[in-house]
Amino acid sequence: MIDLVFKNPVFTDKTIRLLEDNKYVFSVDVKITKKQVKLLIEDLFLVKVSSINSYIFAGKKRRLGKFQGYKNVEKRIIITLKTGYFFPFFSKL
């Protein structure tokens, strides 16, 4: 189930700076809610979530020659963990 919800962690300059504040950024499925993410994270990794922020990138118009389409819609979440908790696979960054 976790593969259907979480697509990948996001590593940009800003998200790497957020790791210092115990904030983690993931690209997720557009249909998932904050409550579902919180329950899933707390059950799987045995951590306490302080807050969750989310934002959705709109699908932008793209064009290739005479063909026109839209870029995929993407949702990202920022998970803030309580002090003393961390994700083990992010500890080496």
PDB file with one MODEL, atoms N, CA, C and O in Angstrom:
MODEL        1
ATOM      1  N   MET A   1       0.813  -1.198   0.000  1.00  0.00           N
ATOM      2  CA  MET A   1       0.000   0.000   0.000  1.00  0.00           C
ATOM      3  C   MET A   1       0.854   1.258   0.000  1.00  0.00           C
ATOM      4  O   MET A   1       0.466   2.272  -0.581  1.00  0.00           O
ATOM      5  N   ILE A   2       1.999   1.203   0.639  1.00  0.00           N
ATOM      6  CA  ILE A   2       2.846   2.392   0.716  1.00  0.00           C
ATOM      7  C   ILE A   2       3.345   2.800  -0.664  1.00  0.00           C
ATOM      8  O   ILE A   2       3.582   3.985  -0.897  1.00  0.00           O
ATOM      9  N   ASP A   3       3.513   1.853  -1.586  1.00  0.00           N
ATOM     10  CA  ASP A   3       3.955   2.180  -2.933  1.00  0.00           C
ATOM     11  C   ASP A   3       2.881   2.958  -3.681  1.00  0.00           C
ATOM     12  O   ASP A   3       3.198   3.769  -4.551  1.00  0.00           O
ATOM     13  N   LEU A   4       1.622   2.722  -3.353  1.00  0.00           N
ATOM     14  CA  LEU A   4       0.544   3.433  -4.017  1.00  0.00           C
ATOM     15  C   LEU A   4       0.393   4.851  -3.500  1.00  0.00           C
ATOM     16  O   LEU A   4      -0.085   5.724  -4.224  1.00  0.00           O
ATOM     17  N   VAL A   5       0.792   5.096  -2.262  1.00  0.00           N
ATOM     18  CA  VAL A   5       0.628   6.404  -1.643  1.00  0.00           C
ATOM     19  C   VAL A   5       1.836   7.291  -1.906  1.00  0.00           C
ATOM     20  O   VAL A   5       1.699   8.380  -2.464  1.00  0.00           O
ATOM     21  N   PHE A   6       3.021   6.832  -1.507  1.00  0.00           N
ATOM     22  CA  PHE A   6       4.238   7.608  -1.644  1.00  0.00           C
ATOM     23  C   PHE A   6       4.938   7.260  -2.947  1.00  0.00           C
ATOM     24  O   PHE A   6       5.272   6.100  -3.187  1.00  0.00           O
ATOM     25  N   LYS A   7       5.159   8.262  -3.789  1.00  0.00           N
ATOM     26  CA  LYS A   7       5.850   8.017  -5.050  1.00  0.00           C
ATOM     27  C   LYS A   7       7.360   8.067  -4.855  1.00  0.00           C
ATOM     28  O   LYS A   7       8.069   7.143  -5.256  1.00  0.00           O
ATOM     29  N   ASN A   8       7.856   9.140  -4.241  1.00  0.00           N
ATOM     30  CA  ASN A   8       9.284   9.265  -3.983  1.00  0.00           C
ATOM     31  C   ASN A   8       9.545  10.432  -3.036  1.00  0.00           C
ATOM     32  O   ASN A   8       8.717  11.336  -2.928  1.00  0.00           O
ATOM     33  N   PRO A   9      10.689  10.421  -2.348  1.00  0.00           N
ATOM     34  CA  PRO A   9      11.074  11.603  -1.573  1.00  0.00           C
ATOM     35  C   PRO A   9      11.585  12.675  -2.535  1.00  0.00           C
ATOM     36  O   PRO A   9      12.100  12.365  -3.609  1.00  0.00           O
ATOM     37  N   VAL A  10      11.436  13.923  -2.140  1.00  0.00           N
ATOM     38  CA  VAL A  10      11.859  15.037  -2.985  1.00  0.00           C
ATOM     39  C   VAL A  10      13.148  15.613  -2.424  1.00  0.00           C
ATOM     40  O   VAL A  10      13.205  15.984  -1.252  1.00  0.00           O
ATOM     41  N   PHE A  11      14.184  15.691  -3.252  1.00  0.00           N
ATOM     42  CA  PHE A  11      15.466  16.245  -2.842  1.00  0.00           C
ATOM     43  C   PHE A  11      15.811  17.435  -3.721  1.00  0.00           C
ATOM     44  O   PHE A  11      16.306  17.275  -4.837  1.00  0.00           O
ATOM     45  N   THR A  12      15.546  18.620  -3.211  1.00  0.00           N
ATOM     46  CA  THR A  12      15.955  19.855  -3.857  1.00  0.00           C
ATOM     47  C   THR A  12      16.780  20.637  -2.837  1.00  0.00           C
ATOM     48  O   THR A  12      16.944  20.187  -1.703  1.00  0.00           O
ATOM     49  N   ASP A  13      17.293  21.786  -3.221  1.00  0.00           N
ATOM     50  CA  ASP A  13      18.067  22.588  -2.274  1.00  0.00           C
ATOM     51  C   ASP A  13      17.222  22.983  -1.061  1.00  0.00           C
ATOM     52  O   ASP A  13      17.687  22.948   0.079  1.00  0.00           O
ATOM     53  N   LYS A  14      15.988  23.354  -1.329  1.00  0.00           N
ATOM     54  CA  LYS A  14      15.119  23.778  -0.230  1.00  0.00           C
ATOM     55  C   LYS A  14      14.760  22.610   0.685  1.00  0.00           C
ATOM     56  O   LYS A  14      14.771  22.761   1.907  1.00  0.00           O
ATOM     57  N   THR A  15      14.444  21.452   0.115  1.00  0.00           N
ATOM     58  CA  THR A  15      14.040  20.323   0.955  1.00  0.00           C
ATOM     59  C   THR A  15      15.202  19.781   1.783  1.00  0.00           C
ATOM     60  O   THR A  15      14.995  19.262   2.880  1.00  0.00           O
ATOM     61  N   ILE A  16      16.408  19.897   1.267  1.00  0.00           N
ATOM     62  CA  ILE A  16      17.571  19.465   2.057  1.00  0.00           C
ATOM     63  C   ILE A  16      17.786  20.410   3.237  1.00  0.00           C
ATOM     64  O   ILE A  16      18.195  19.972   4.312  1.00  0.00           O
ATOM     65  N   ARG A  17      17.514  21.704   3.047  1.00  0.00           N
ATOM     66  CA  ARG A  17      17.581  22.646   4.175  1.00  0.00           C
ATOM     67  C   ARG A  17      16.483  22.359   5.192  1.00  0.00           C
ATOM     68  O   ARG A  17      16.684  22.552   6.391  1.00  0.00           O
ATOM     69  N   LEU A  18      15.320  21.898   4.725  1.00  0.00           N
ATOM     70  CA  LEU A  18      14.219  21.583   5.635  1.00  0.00           C
ATOM     71  C   LEU A  18      14.529  20.371   6.513  1.00  0.00           C
ATOM     72  O   LEU A  18      13.960  20.238   7.597  1.00  0.00           O
ATOM     73  N   LEU A  19      15.420  19.486   6.064  1.00  0.00           N
ATOM     74  CA  LEU A  19      15.785  18.315   6.868  1.00  0.00           C
ATOM     75  C   LEU A  19      16.390  18.734   8.204  1.00  0.00           C
ATOM     76  O   LEU A  19      16.251  18.015   9.194  1.00  0.00           O
ATOM     77  N   GLU A  20      17.060  19.887   8.247  1.00  0.00           N
ATOM     78  CA  GLU A  20      17.645  20.370   9.500  1.00  0.00           C
ATOM     79  C   GLU A  20      16.565  20.727  10.524  1.00  0.00           C
ATOM     80  O   GLU A  20      16.805  20.659  11.730  1.00  0.00           O
ATOM     81  N   ASP A  21      15.378  21.107  10.044  1.00  0.00           N
ATOM     82  CA  ASP A  21      14.262  21.449  10.924  1.00  0.00           C
ATOM     83  C   ASP A  21      13.345  20.260  11.183  1.00  0.00           C
ATOM     84  O   ASP A  21      12.237  20.427  11.692  1.00  0.00           O
ATOM     85  N   ASN A  22      13.806  19.057  10.831  1.00  0.00           N
ATOM     86  CA  ASN A  22      13.045  17.821  11.025  1.00  0.00           C
ATOM     87  C   ASN A  22      11.779  17.802  10.163  1.00  0.00           C
ATOM     88  O   ASN A  22      10.728  17.331  10.597  1.00  0.00           O
ATOM     89  N   LYS A  23      11.898  18.328   8.919  1.00  0.00           N
ATOM     90  CA  LYS A  23      10.798  18.339   7.967  1.00  0.00           C
ATOM     91  C   LYS A  23      11.203  17.512   6.753  1.00  0.00           C
ATOM     92  O   LYS A  23      12.310  17.654   6.235  1.00  0.00           O
ATOM     93  N   TYR A  24      10.295  16.646   6.302  1.00  0.00           N
ATOM     94  CA  TYR A  24      10.571  15.726   5.207  1.00  0.00           C
ATOM     95  C   TYR A  24       9.537  15.929   4.111  1.00  0.00           C
ATOM     96  O   TYR A  24       8.351  16.089   4.398  1.00  0.00           O
ATOM     97  N   VAL A  25       9.981  15.925   2.847  1.00  0.00           N
ATOM     98  CA  VAL A  25       9.096  16.209   1.724  1.00  0.00           C
ATOM     99  C   VAL A  25       8.983  14.973   0.844  1.00  0.00           C
ATOM    100  O   VAL A  25       9.986  14.369   0.464  1.00  0.00           O
ATOM    101  N   PHE A  26       7.736  14.606   0.524  1.00  0.00           N
ATOM    102  CA  PHE A  26       7.462  13.452  -0.327  1.00  0.00           C
ATOM    103  C   PHE A  26       6.501  13.848  -1.431  1.00  0.00           C
ATOM    104  O   PHE A  26       5.651  14.719  -1.247  1.00  0.00           O
ATOM    105  N   SER A  27       6.642  13.205  -2.573  1.00  0.00           N
ATOM    106  CA  SER A  27       5.665  13.305  -3.640  1.00  0.00           C
ATOM    107  C   SER A  27       4.685  12.158  -3.428  1.00  0.00           C
ATOM    108  O   SER A  27       5.093  11.006  -3.286  1.00  0.00           O
ATOM    109  N   VAL A  28       3.379  12.476  -3.405  1.00  0.00           N
ATOM    110  CA  VAL A  28       2.376  11.473  -3.069  1.00  0.00           C
ATOM    111  C   VAL A  28       1.259  11.460  -4.105  1.00  0.00           C
ATOM    112  O   VAL A  28       1.207  12.290  -5.013  1.00  0.00           O
ATOM    113  N   ASP A  29       0.370  10.488  -3.934  1.00  0.00           N
ATOM    114  CA  ASP A  29      -0.809  10.390  -4.777  1.00  0.00           C
ATOM    115  C   ASP A  29      -1.729  11.576  -4.503  1.00  0.00           C
ATOM    116  O   ASP A  29      -1.866  12.000  -3.355  1.00  0.00           O
ATOM    117  N   VAL A  30      -2.349  12.104  -5.525  1.00  0.00           N
ATOM    118  CA  VAL A  30      -3.170  13.309  -5.406  1.00  0.00           C
ATOM    119  C   VAL A  30      -4.407  13.070  -4.547  1.00  0.00           C
ATOM    120  O   VAL A  30      -4.898  14.009  -3.920  1.00  0.00           O
ATOM    121  N   LYS A  31      -4.918  11.863  -4.500  1.00  0.00           N
ATOM    122  CA  LYS A  31      -6.173  11.574  -3.809  1.00  0.00           C
ATOM    123  C   LYS A  31      -6.029  11.359  -2.302  1.00  0.00           C
ATOM    124  O   LYS A  31      -7.040  11.304  -1.602  1.00  0.00           O
ATOM    125  N   ILE A  32      -4.821  11.238  -1.788  1.00  0.00           N
ATOM    126  CA  ILE A  32      -4.637  10.935  -0.366  1.00  0.00           C
ATOM    127  C   ILE A  32      -4.815  12.195   0.481  1.00  0.00           C
ATOM    128  O   ILE A  32      -4.486  13.299   0.047  1.00  0.00           O
ATOM    129  N   THR A  33      -5.337  12.014   1.687  1.00  0.00           N
ATOM    130  CA  THR A  33      -5.578  13.135   2.590  1.00  0.00           C
ATOM    131  C   THR A  33      -4.481  13.208   3.653  1.00  0.00           C
ATOM    132  O   THR A  33      -3.693  12.277   3.822  1.00  0.00           O
ATOM    133  N   LYS A  34      -4.452  14.332   4.359  1.00  0.00           N
ATOM    134  CA  LYS A  34      -3.451  14.518   5.411  1.00  0.00           C
ATOM    135  C   LYS A  34      -3.644  13.513   6.551  1.00  0.00           C
ATOM    136  O   LYS A  34      -2.668  12.997   7.095  1.00  0.00           O
ATOM    137  N   LYS A  35      -4.882  13.239   6.907  1.00  0.00           N
ATOM    138  CA  LYS A  35      -5.147  12.289   7.989  1.00  0.00           C
ATOM    139  C   LYS A  35      -4.670  10.887   7.632  1.00  0.00           C
ATOM    140  O   LYS A  35      -4.126  10.179   8.479  1.00  0.00           O
ATOM    141  N   GLN A  36      -4.873  10.486   6.375  1.00  0.00           N
ATOM    142  CA  GLN A  36      -4.411   9.165   5.943  1.00  0.00           C
ATOM    143  C   GLN A  36      -2.884   9.087   5.980  1.00  0.00           C
ATOM    144  O   GLN A  36      -2.321   8.071   6.388  1.00  0.00           O
ATOM    145  N   VAL A  37      -2.224  10.153   5.557  1.00  0.00           N
ATOM    146  CA  VAL A  37      -0.759  10.178   5.580  1.00  0.00           C
ATOM    147  C   VAL A  37      -0.248  10.100   7.010  1.00  0.00           C
ATOM    148  O   VAL A  37       0.696   9.363   7.293  1.00  0.00           O
ATOM    149  N   LYS A  38      -0.862  10.852   7.909  1.00  0.00           N
ATOM    150  CA  LYS A  38      -0.424  10.859   9.309  1.00  0.00           C
ATOM    151  C   LYS A  38      -0.549   9.473   9.932  1.00  0.00           C
ATOM    152  O   LYS A  38       0.384   9.001  10.581  1.00  0.00           O
ATOM    153  N   LEU A  39      -1.683   8.823   9.744  1.00  0.00           N
ATOM    154  CA  LEU A  39      -1.871   7.480  10.300  1.00  0.00           C
ATOM    155  C   LEU A  39      -0.881   6.485   9.708  1.00  0.00           C
ATOM    156  O   LEU A  39      -0.335   5.648  10.427  1.00  0.00           O
ATOM    157  N   LEU A  40      -0.652   6.571   8.412  1.00  0.00           N
ATOM    158  CA  LEU A  40       0.264   5.657   7.744  1.00  0.00           C
ATOM    159  C   LEU A  40       1.697   5.836   8.226  1.00  0.00           C
ATOM    160  O   LEU A  40       2.386   4.854   8.502  1.00  0.00           O
ATOM    161  N   ILE A  41       2.150   7.077   8.330  1.00  0.00           N
ATOM    162  CA  ILE A  41       3.520   7.367   8.783  1.00  0.00           C
ATOM    163  C   ILE A  41       3.714   6.926  10.229  1.00  0.00           C
ATOM    164  O   ILE A  41       4.723   6.298  10.551  1.00  0.00           O
ATOM    165  N   GLU A  42       2.771   7.243  11.096  1.00  0.00           N
ATOM    166  CA  GLU A  42       2.922   6.885  12.512  1.00  0.00           C
ATOM    167  C   GLU A  42       2.889   5.383  12.733  1.00  0.00           C
ATOM    168  O   GLU A  42       3.584   4.880  13.615  1.00  0.00           O
ATOM    169  N   ASP A  43       2.100   4.655  11.956  1.00  0.00           N
ATOM    170  CA  ASP A  43       2.034   3.205  12.110  1.00  0.00           C
ATOM    171  C   ASP A  43       3.254   2.502  11.520  1.00  0.00           C
ATOM    172  O   ASP A  43       3.771   1.559  12.118  1.00  0.00           O
ATOM    173  N   LEU A  44       3.711   2.945  10.371  1.00  0.00           N
ATOM    174  CA  LEU A  44       4.824   2.267   9.699  1.00  0.00           C
ATOM    175  C   LEU A  44       6.177   2.522  10.353  1.00  0.00           C
ATOM    176  O   LEU A  44       6.966   1.595  10.536  1.00  0.00           O
ATOM    177  N   PHE A  45       6.448   3.790  10.707  1.00  0.00           N
ATOM    178  CA  PHE A  45       7.787   4.158  11.160  1.00  0.00           C
ATOM    179  C   PHE A  45       7.881   4.396  12.658  1.00  0.00           C
ATOM    180  O   PHE A  45       8.962   4.701  13.164  1.00  0.00           O
ATOM    181  N   LEU A  46       6.760   4.263  13.386  1.00  0.00           N
ATOM    182  CA  LEU A  46       6.734   4.437  14.840  1.00  0.00           C
ATOM    183  C   LEU A  46       7.312   5.784  15.258  1.00  0.00           C
ATOM    184  O   LEU A  46       8.165   5.863  16.142  1.00  0.00           O
ATOM    185  N   VAL A  47       6.832   6.840  14.610  1.00  0.00           N
ATOM    186  CA  VAL A  47       7.225   8.208  14.927  1.00  0.00           C
ATOM    187  C   VAL A  47       5.960   9.008  15.234  1.00  0.00           C
ATOM    188  O   VAL A  47       4.851   8.545  14.970  1.00  0.00           O
ATOM    189  N   LYS A  48       6.126  10.198  15.785  1.00  0.00           N
ATOM    190  CA  LYS A  48       5.014  11.092  16.064  1.00  0.00           C
ATOM    191  C   LYS A  48       5.077  12.276  15.106  1.00  0.00           C
ATOM    192  O   LYS A  48       6.096  12.962  15.021  1.00  0.00           O
ATOM    193  N   VAL A  49       3.993  12.509  14.394  1.00  0.00           N
ATOM    194  CA  VAL A  49       3.925  13.596  13.429  1.00  0.00           C
ATOM    195  C   VAL A  49       3.380  14.841  14.111  1.00  0.00           C
ATOM    196  O   VAL A  49       2.330  14.804  14.753  1.00  0.00           O
ATOM    197  N   SER A  50       4.106  15.939  13.965  1.00  0.00           N
ATOM    198  CA  SER A  50       3.684  17.206  14.539  1.00  0.00           C
ATOM    199  C   SER A  50       2.695  17.920  13.625  1.00  0.00           C
ATOM    200  O   SER A  50       1.638  18.364  14.074  1.00  0.00           O
ATOM    201  N   SER A  51       3.040  18.031  12.335  1.00  0.00           N
ATOM    202  CA  SER A  51       2.129  18.673  11.392  1.00  0.00           C
ATOM    203  C   SER A  51       2.410  18.182   9.977  1.00  0.00           C
ATOM    204  O   SER A  51       3.476  17.641   9.683  1.00  0.00           O
ATOM    205  N   ILE A  52       1.423  18.388   9.114  1.00  0.00           N
ATOM    206  CA  ILE A  52       1.551  18.016   7.712  1.00  0.00           C
ATOM    207  C   ILE A  52       1.035  19.174   6.870  1.00  0.00           C
ATOM    208  O   ILE A  52      -0.086  19.642   7.069  1.00  0.00           O
ATOM    209  N   ASN A  53       1.843  19.629   5.943  1.00  0.00           N
ATOM    210  CA  ASN A  53       1.439  20.645   4.970  1.00  0.00           C
ATOM    211  C   ASN A  53       1.461  19.990   3.605  1.00  0.00           C
ATOM    212  O   ASN A  53       2.281  19.109   3.344  1.00  0.00           O
ATOM    213  N   SER A  54       0.556  20.422   2.730  1.00  0.00           N
ATOM    214  CA  SER A  54       0.519  19.840   1.392  1.00  0.00           C
ATOM    215  C   SER A  54       0.239  20.917   0.361  1.00  0.00           C
ATOM    216  O   SER A  54      -0.383  21.937   0.658  1.00  0.00           O
ATOM    217  N   TYR A  55       0.705  20.676  -0.847  1.00  0.00           N
ATOM    218  CA  TYR A  55       0.385  21.563  -1.954  1.00  0.00           C
ATOM    219  C   TYR A  55       0.362  20.766  -3.240  1.00  0.00           C
ATOM    220  O   TYR A  55       1.037  19.745  -3.372  1.00  0.00           O
ATOM    221  N   ILE A  56      -0.430  21.251  -4.192  1.00  0.00           N
ATOM    222  CA  ILE A  56      -0.628  20.552  -5.457  1.00  0.00           C
ATOM    223  C   ILE A  56      -0.116  21.425  -6.596  1.00  0.00           C
ATOM    224  O   ILE A  56      -0.493  22.589  -6.726  1.00  0.00           O
ATOM    225  N   PHE A  57       0.756  20.835  -7.422  1.00  0.00           N
ATOM    226  CA  PHE A  57       1.196  21.503  -8.639  1.00  0.00           C
ATOM    227  C   PHE A  57       0.118  21.291  -9.693  1.00  0.00           C
ATOM    228  O   PHE A  57      -0.291  20.160  -9.951  1.00  0.00           O
ATOM    229  N   ALA A  58      -0.333  22.362 -10.289  1.00  0.00           N
ATOM    230  CA  ALA A  58      -1.351  22.253 -11.333  1.00  0.00           C
ATOM    231  C   ALA A  58      -0.729  21.687 -12.603  1.00  0.00           C
ATOM    232  O   ALA A  58       0.464  21.863 -12.852  1.00  0.00           O
ATOM    233  N   GLY A  59      -1.539  21.013 -13.396  1.00  0.00           N
ATOM    234  CA  GLY A  59      -1.071  20.491 -14.667  1.00  0.00           C
ATOM    235  C   GLY A  59      -0.944  21.623 -15.679  1.00  0.00           C
ATOM    236  O   GLY A  59      -1.945  22.231 -16.058  1.00  0.00           O
ATOM    237  N   LYS A  60       0.270  21.905 -16.115  1.00  0.00           N
ATOM    238  CA  LYS A  60       0.498  23.012 -17.032  1.00  0.00           C
ATOM    239  C   LYS A  60       0.367  22.555 -18.469  1.00  0.00           C
ATOM    240  O   LYS A  60       0.581  21.384 -18.785  1.00  0.00           O
ATOM    241  N   LYS A  61       0.013  23.491 -19.339  1.00  0.00           N
ATOM    242  CA  LYS A  61      -0.101  23.193 -20.757  1.00  0.00           C
ATOM    243  C   LYS A  61       1.275  23.004 -21.368  1.00  0.00           C
ATOM    244  O   LYS A  61       2.183  23.797 -21.121  1.00  0.00           O
ATOM    245  N   ARG A  62       1.431  21.967 -22.155  1.00  0.00           N
ATOM    246  CA  ARG A  62       2.679  21.697 -22.862  1.00  0.00           C
ATOM    247  C   ARG A  62       2.365  21.474 -24.325  1.00  0.00           C
ATOM    248  O   ARG A  62       1.269  21.044 -24.684  1.00  0.00           O
ATOM    249  N   ARG A  63       3.342  21.772 -25.161  1.00  0.00           N
ATOM    250  CA  ARG A  63       3.114  21.683 -26.590  1.00  0.00           C
ATOM    251  C   ARG A  63       4.340  21.086 -27.258  1.00  0.00           C
ATOM    252  O   ARG A  63       5.472  21.441 -26.929  1.00  0.00           O
ATOM    253  N   LEU A  64       4.111  20.185 -28.190  1.00  0.00           N
ATOM    254  CA  LEU A  64       5.176  19.597 -28.987  1.00  0.00           C
ATOM    255  C   LEU A  64       4.716  19.647 -30.446  1.00  0.00           C
ATOM    256  O   LEU A  64       3.944  18.805 -30.904  1.00  0.00           O
ATOM    257  N   GLY A  65       5.211  20.650 -31.153  1.00  0.00           N
ATOM    258  CA  GLY A  65       4.764  20.839 -32.528  1.00  0.00           C
ATOM    259  C   GLY A  65       3.306  21.236 -32.559  1.00  0.00           C
ATOM    260  O   GLY A  65       2.907  22.204 -31.910  1.00  0.00           O
ATOM    261  N   LYS A  66       2.512  20.498 -33.306  1.00  0.00           N
ATOM    262  CA  LYS A  66       1.085  20.810 -33.373  1.00  0.00           C
ATOM    263  C   LYS A  66       0.274  20.103 -32.288  1.00  0.00           C
ATOM    264  O   LYS A  66      -0.927  20.340 -32.161  1.00  0.00           O
ATOM    265  N   PHE A  67       0.916  19.243 -31.510  1.00  0.00           N
ATOM    266  CA  PHE A  67       0.223  18.494 -30.470  1.00  0.00           C
ATOM    267  C   PHE A  67       0.278  19.255 -29.148  1.00  0.00           C
ATOM    268  O   PHE A  67       1.320  19.774 -28.748  1.00  0.00           O
ATOM    269  N   GLN A  68      -0.855  19.304 -28.494  1.00  0.00           N
ATOM    270  CA  GLN A  68      -0.948  20.021 -27.240  1.00  0.00           C
ATOM    271  C   GLN A  68      -1.483  19.080 -26.169  1.00  0.00           C
ATOM    272  O   GLN A  68      -2.370  18.267 -26.429  1.00  0.00           O
ATOM    273  N   GLY A  69      -0.936  19.198 -24.961  1.00  0.00           N
ATOM    274  CA  GLY A  69      -1.392  18.360 -23.865  1.00  0.00           C
ATOM    275  C   GLY A  69      -1.128  19.037 -22.539  1.00  0.00           C
ATOM    276  O   GLY A  69      -0.835  20.231 -22.486  1.00  0.00           O
ATOM    277  N   TYR A  70      -1.232  18.275 -21.475  1.00  0.00           N
ATOM    278  CA  TYR A  70      -1.025  18.804 -20.139  1.00  0.00           C
ATOM    279  C   TYR A  70      -0.003  17.959 -19.403  1.00  0.00           C
ATOM    280  O   TYR A  70       0.069  16.744 -19.582  1.00  0.00           O
ATOM    281  N   LYS A  71       0.778  18.621 -18.579  1.00  0.00           N
ATOM    282  CA  LYS A  71       1.722  17.945 -17.714  1.00  0.00           C
ATOM    283  C   LYS A  71       0.943  17.346 -16.545  1.00  0.00           C
ATOM    284  O   LYS A  71      -0.096  17.885 -16.162  1.00  0.00           O
ATOM    285  N   ASN A  72       1.415  16.262 -15.982  1.00  0.00           N
ATOM    286  CA  ASN A  72       0.705  15.593 -14.895  1.00  0.00           C
ATOM    287  C   ASN A  72       0.609  16.469 -13.646  1.00  0.00           C
ATOM    288  O   ASN A  72       1.503  17.264 -13.357  1.00  0.00           O
ATOM    289  N   VAL A  73      -0.475  16.309 -12.927  1.00  0.00           N
ATOM    290  CA  VAL A  73      -0.679  17.000 -11.658  1.00  0.00           C
ATOM    291  C   VAL A  73       0.126  16.246 -10.600  1.00  0.00           C
ATOM    292  O   VAL A  73       0.156  15.015 -10.594  1.00  0.00           O
ATOM    293  N   GLU A  74       0.778  16.995  -9.703  1.00  0.00           N
ATOM    294  CA  GLU A  74       1.616  16.379  -8.683  1.00  0.00           C
ATOM    295  C   GLU A  74       1.278  16.986  -7.325  1.00  0.00           C
ATOM    296  O   GLU A  74       1.048  18.191  -7.219  1.00  0.00           O
ATOM    297  N   LYS A  75       1.249  16.151  -6.287  1.00  0.00           N
ATOM    298  CA  LYS A  75       0.984  16.612  -4.924  1.00  0.00           C
ATOM    299  C   LYS A  75       2.202  16.302  -4.068  1.00  0.00           C
ATOM    300  O   LYS A  75       2.746  15.199  -4.120  1.00  0.00           O
ATOM    301  N   ARG A  76       2.623  17.282  -3.281  1.00  0.00           N
ATOM    302  CA  ARG A  76       3.739  17.083  -2.355  1.00  0.00           C
ATOM    303  C   ARG A  76       3.270  17.379  -0.942  1.00  0.00           C
ATOM    304  O   ARG A  76       2.432  18.251  -0.714  1.00  0.00           O
ATOM    305  N   ILE A  77       3.829  16.631   0.001  1.00  0.00           N
ATOM    306  CA  ILE A  77       3.512  16.867   1.406  1.00  0.00           C
ATOM    307  C   ILE A  77       4.802  17.130   2.168  1.00  0.00           C
ATOM    308  O   ILE A  77       5.850  16.562   1.862  1.00  0.00           O
ATOM    309  N   ILE A  78       4.706  17.995   3.157  1.00  0.00           N
ATOM    310  CA  ILE A  78       5.824  18.289   4.048  1.00  0.00           C
ATOM    311  C   ILE A  78       5.421  17.768   5.416  1.00  0.00           C
ATOM    312  O   ILE A  78       4.471  18.258   6.026  1.00  0.00           O
ATOM    313  N   ILE A  79       6.152  16.768   5.890  1.00  0.00           N
ATOM    314  CA  ILE A  79       5.859  16.138   7.174  1.00  0.00           C
ATOM    315  C   ILE A  79       6.832  16.675   8.211  1.00  0.00           C
ATOM    316  O   ILE A  79       8.046  16.561   8.042  1.00  0.00           O
ATOM    317  N   THR A  80       6.312  17.257   9.275  1.00  0.00           N
ATOM    318  CA  THR A  80       7.127  17.733  10.381  1.00  0.00           C
ATOM    319  C   THR A  80       6.978  16.755  11.533  1.00  0.00           C
ATOM    320  O   THR A  80       5.870  16.509  12.012  1.00  0.00           O
ATOM    321  N   LEU A  81       8.105  16.194  11.977  1.00  0.00           N
ATOM    322  CA  LEU A  81       8.080  15.246  13.088  1.00  0.00           C
ATOM    323  C   LEU A  81       8.360  15.970  14.399  1.00  0.00           C
ATOM    324  O   LEU A  81       9.018  17.010  14.413  1.00  0.00           O
ATOM    325  N   LYS A  82       7.862  15.421  15.488  1.00  0.00           N
ATOM    326  CA  LYS A  82       8.121  15.988  16.807  1.00  0.00           C
ATOM    327  C   LYS A  82       9.598  15.801  17.150  1.00  0.00           C
ATOM    328  O   LYS A  82      10.263  14.925  16.597  1.00  0.00           O
ATOM    329  N   THR A  83      10.100  16.621  18.054  1.00  0.00           N
ATOM    330  CA  THR A  83      11.513  16.551  18.428  1.00  0.00           C
ATOM    331  C   THR A  83      11.829  15.188  19.022  1.00  0.00           C
ATOM    332  O   THR A  83      11.041  14.631  19.786  1.00  0.00           O
ATOM    333  N   GLY A  84      12.981  14.666  18.665  1.00  0.00           N
ATOM    334  CA  GLY A  84      13.402  13.351  19.138  1.00  0.00           C
ATOM    335  C   GLY A  84      13.076  12.228  18.180  1.00  0.00           C
ATOM    336  O   GLY A  84      13.572  11.115  18.356  1.00  0.00           O
ATOM    337  N   TYR A  85      12.264  12.478  17.179  1.00  0.00           N
ATOM    338  CA  TYR A  85      11.905  11.467  16.188  1.00  0.00           C
ATOM    339  C   TYR A  85      12.548  11.803  14.853  1.00  0.00           C
ATOM    340  O   TYR A  85      12.740  12.975  14.529  1.00  0.00           O
ATOM    341  N   PHE A  86      12.880  10.772  14.075  1.00  0.00           N
ATOM    342  CA  PHE A  86      13.454  10.974  12.741  1.00  0.00           C
ATOM    343  C   PHE A  86      13.225   9.728  11.911  1.00  0.00           C
ATOM    344  O   PHE A  86      12.988   8.645  12.445  1.00  0.00           O
ATOM    345  N   PHE A  87      13.299   9.892  10.585  1.00  0.00           N
ATOM    346  CA  PHE A  87      13.252   8.757   9.673  1.00  0.00           C
ATOM    347  C   PHE A  87      14.658   8.192   9.555  1.00  0.00           C
ATOM    348  O   PHE A  87      15.590   8.946   9.273  1.00  0.00           O
ATOM    349  N   PRO A  88      14.847   6.897   9.760  1.00  0.00           N
ATOM    350  CA  PRO A  88      16.202   6.339   9.740  1.00  0.00           C
ATOM    351  C   PRO A  88      16.893   6.448   8.381  1.00  0.00           C
ATOM    352  O   PRO A  88      18.115   6.587   8.338  1.00  0.00           O
ATOM    353  N   PHE A  89      16.158   6.389   7.276  1.00  0.00           N
ATOM    354  CA  PHE A  89      16.801   6.414   5.979  1.00  0.00           C
ATOM    355  C   PHE A  89      17.192   7.834   5.553  1.00  0.00           C
ATOM    356  O   PHE A  89      17.844   7.986   4.520  1.00  0.00           O
ATOM    357  N   PHE A  90      16.824   8.867   6.297  1.00  0.00           N
ATOM    358  CA  PHE A  90      17.257  10.228   6.016  1.00  0.00           C
ATOM    359  C   PHE A  90      18.414  10.668   6.905  1.00  0.00           C
ATOM    360  O   PHE A  90      18.915  11.780   6.739  1.00  0.00           O
ATOM    361  N   SER A  91      18.845   9.846   7.827  1.00  0.00           N
ATOM    362  CA  SER A  91      19.840  10.264   8.817  1.00  0.00           C
ATOM    363  C   SER A  91      21.226  10.485   8.231  1.00  0.00           C
ATOM    364  O   SER A  91      22.040  11.176   8.844  1.00  0.00           O
ATOM    365  N   LYS A  92      21.519   9.921   7.065  1.00  0.00           N
ATOM    366  CA  LYS A  92      22.860  10.058   6.485  1.00  0.00           C
ATOM    367  C   LYS A  92      22.984  11.257   5.566  1.00  0.00           C
ATOM    368  O   LYS A  92      24.059  11.498   5.017  1.00  0.00           O
ATOM    369  N   LEU A  93      21.914  12.015   5.382  1.00  0.00           N
ATOM    370  CA  LEU A  93      21.967  13.194   4.489  1.00  0.00           C
ATOM    371  C   LEU A  93      22.457  14.404   5.231  1.00  0.00           C
ATOM    372  O   LEU A  93      22.568  15.483   4.649  1.00  0.00           O
TER     373      LEU A  93
ENDMDL
END
